[in-house]
Amino acid sequence: MTSRFGWLDTDEDQRRQMMEVVELFRDEGSVDELGIGTVRDTIANALFPGTSVLYTRLRYVLFVPWLVEQVAASARTSARAVQDLRRAETRLIEALIAGTADGDGDEAASGIIGRRARARLKNMPSTIYWGALGVWGIRTWDDGVEGHLRRSIGLRAVARARPPADDPESRDDLAVSGFAPDLPRPPEGLLRAADFRLTPEEAEFVAHRIQVSTSGSLLAWLAANPPRIDVDAVWELPGIAQAPAPMVEVVDHGRRLSVLMAGAALLYNLVLAEQTSSELADVYRADLVAWQHELHAPGVLDDWDARDFWAVLARHNPRITTRTRQFVDAWRDTAGNADDVAASTACRDLVRLRERQIKGARARIGNRAALDRWSGASGLGRLDYRWGTVQRLVADLAPDLEVSGARS
């Protein structure tokens, strides 16, 4: 039987979170098989507030308010405005396809949301990026998209109904847009042809909003100091030690956790490979040997203060469960002291019990029906705390930098 899940679509933030879950399930490498997603996301949110794995290009944080303002100014009801916004966002897809057609290969068009689905797209950019607009201070009202449109339309109606003042300078105009007053104006012909290149004014605006609204975060520091090199993990950035000290500490904890939990994922897949008589078992055993060497390299376990790690995370998210903490601590201690993790009964029991704890009857280990749905690799992606997404966004802020080592 195919598994299904659903949720009540109560607000834009919850909707975005569920969209992220769906997106993660599409990538077997990023599936959270052992239930450490809350730890991963706590670190990601501390470093990069307002970001999401759903984001593609930075200029969407301008496209969305431009289109919302446009439809709010012309529609008379919020229901009509919602329909008009969807049509406008569909036109934006076509405009981006047209505007990037003559660009530099696929890079110019990379990140167009709805490039294939076009008018059939279910989740438009206004839904995907709405959270960032609020966290980064580009959106000033705490409403969902429809509520924002309703309020803007209502305020515009009030403004139109007000009698003109004898002295226009003696009264304040109603703020009817719900966006930052210094939001740059949209370019002419936006819905005919568009691309992702930020103008200097736009880049300055977005960078300033990020720096002010997420002050002290690594994202704010990166907005002021765009990297000149493309790297696989944020801790590989040259000069990362110059970031704010609290963020350097979070990055260091994140690096160690990324190494640590990679071994748990490898052992999980090894156990599944053995139970399915897969030839991949030998591959996973060899990978675990290499991982143990990495785990015991200087600067991973030897001087890692577990109490400090959890204290740092608690400042950003006090709701990490005791069971999750116990599993991470137990895995660190058990795997760190094992001579051969692949053969360790204690390590295997930890992984088996943790999967059973979070999945119940859906657990794959020892479950032939669930094993049949294993693709041969699941949850093997290293924790990068949304760095792949953030690196692309930050690169859009400073496209003229000579970035080396860029990946496709």
VENMOLIN-V984087 format. One record per residue. N is the residue number from 0. RES is the residue in one letter. OMEGA is omega in whole degrees, -180 to 180 (none if undefined). Layout:
# VENMOLIN-V984087
n res omega
N RES OMEGA
N RES OMEGA
This chain:
# VENMOLIN-V984087
n res omega
0 M 179
1 T 179
2 S 178
3 R 171
4 F -180
5 G 178
6 W 175
7 L -178
8 D -172
9 T 178
10 D -173
11 E -177
12 D 178
13 Q 178
14 R 179
15 R -180
16 Q 179
17 M 175
18 M 178
19 E 178
20 V 178
21 V -180
22 E 179
23 L 179
24 F 178
25 R -178
26 D -178
27 E -178
28 G -176
29 S 180
30 V -177
31 D -174
32 E -173
33 L 168
34 G 174
35 I -178
36 G -180
37 T 178
38 V 178
39 R -176
40 D 176
41 T 179
42 I 180
43 A -179
44 N 177
45 A -178
46 L -170
47 F -177
48 P 176
49 G -177
50 T -179
51 S 177
52 V -180
53 L -175
54 Y 180
55 T -177
56 R -171
57 L -174
58 R 175
59 Y 179
60 V 171
61 L 178
62 F -175
63 V 179
64 P 177
65 W -178
66 L 178
67 V 177
68 E -177
69 Q -177
70 V 178
71 A -179
72 A -175
73 S -177
74 A 179
75 R 179
76 T 180
77 S 179
78 A 178
79 R -179
80 A 178
81 V 178
82 Q 180
83 D 180
84 L 178
85 R 178
86 R 180
87 A -180
88 E 174
89 T 176
90 R 178
91 L 177
92 I -179
93 E 179
94 A 179
95 L 177
96 I 180
97 A -175
98 G -180
99 T -175
100 A -178
101 D -177
102 G -176
103 D 178
104 G -180
105 D -177
106 E -178
107 A -178
108 A -178
109 S 176
110 G 178
111 I 178
112 I -179
113 G -178
114 R 179
115 R -176
116 A -179
117 R -174
118 A 179
119 R -177
120 L -178
121 K -175
122 N -177
123 M 180
124 P -179
125 S 176
126 T -175
127 I -173
128 Y -175
129 W 179
130 G 179
131 A -180
132 L 179
133 G -178
134 V -177
135 W 175
136 G 176
137 I 174
138 R -174
139 T 178
140 W -179
141 D 179
142 D 169
143 G -176
144 V -177
145 E 178
146 G 177
147 H 179
148 L -180
149 R -179
150 R -179
151 S 180
152 I 179
153 G 179
154 L 177
155 R 178
156 A 177
157 V -179
158 A 180
159 R -176
160 A -178
161 R 177
162 P 179
163 P 179
164 A 176
165 D 178
166 D -177
167 P -178
168 E -177
169 S -179
170 R 177
171 D 175
172 D 176
173 L 173
174 A -170
175 V -174
176 S -177
177 G 177
178 F -179
179 A -175
180 P -180
181 D 176
182 L 179
183 P 179
184 R 179
185 P 178
186 P 175
187 E 176
188 G -177
189 L -176
190 L 171
191 R 178
192 A -178
193 A 174
194 D -174
195 F -179
196 R 177
197 L 171
198 T 177
199 P 179
200 E -180
201 E 180
202 A 179
203 E 180
204 F -177
205 V 180
206 A 180
207 H 180
208 R 179
209 I -177
210 Q -179
211 V -172
212 S 180
213 T -177
214 S -180
215 G 179
216 S 176
217 L 178
218 L 178
219 A 179
220 W 180
221 L 177
222 A 178
223 A -177
224 N -177
225 P -179
226 P 178
227 R -178
228 I 179
229 D -177
230 V -177
231 D -178
232 A -175
233 V 180
234 W 177
235 E -179
236 L 172
237 P 178
238 G -178
239 I 180
240 A 179
241 Q 177
242 A 178
243 P -174
244 A 178
245 P 179
246 M 176
247 V 179
248 E 178
249 V 179
250 V -179
251 D 176
252 H 179
253 G 178
254 R -178
255 R 180
256 L 180
257 S 177
258 V -176
259 L -173
260 M 175
261 A 179
262 G 178
263 A 178
264 A 179
265 L -180
266 L 177
267 Y -180
268 N 176
269 L 180
270 V 179
271 L 179
272 A 178
273 E -177
274 Q 178
275 T -179
276 S -179
277 S 176
278 E 179
279 L -178
280 A 180
281 D 178
282 V -179
283 Y 176
284 R 179
285 A 179
286 D 179
287 L 176
288 V 178
289 A 180
290 W 179
291 Q 175
292 H 179
293 E -179
294 L -176
295 H 174
296 A 179
297 P 175
298 G 176
299 V -180
300 L -166
301 D -178
302 D -178
303 W -179
304 D -177
305 A -180
306 R 178
307 D 178
308 F -178
309 W 177
310 A 178
311 V -179
312 L -179
313 A 178
314 R -179
315 H -180
316 N -179
317 P -173
318 R 174
319 I -172
320 T 178
321 T -179
322 R 178
323 T 178
324 R -179
325 Q -180
326 F -180
327 V -180
328 D -179
329 A 179
330 W 179
331 R -177
332 D -175
333 T 180
334 A -179
335 G -178
336 N -178
337 A 176
338 D -179
339 D -176
340 V -178
341 A -177
342 A -174
343 S 176
344 T -179
345 A 179
346 C 179
347 R 179
348 D 179
349 L -179
350 V -179
351 R -178
352 L 179
353 R 179
354 E 179
355 R -179
356 Q -175
357 I -176
358 K -178
359 G -176
360 A 180
361 R -179
362 A -177
363 R -175
364 I -179
365 G -177
366 N -173
367 R -179
368 A 180
369 A 179
370 L -179
371 D -180
372 R 178
373 W -175
374 S -176
375 G 178
376 A -179
377 S 177
378 G -176
379 L -180
380 G 178
381 R 176
382 L 177
383 D 171
384 Y 179
385 R -177
386 W 180
387 G 178
388 T -176
389 V -179
390 Q 178
391 R 180
392 L -179
393 V 178
394 A 178
395 D 179
396 L -176
397 A -175
398 P -177
399 D 177
400 L 178
401 E -178
402 V 180
403 S 177
404 G -177
405 A 177
406 R 178
407 S none
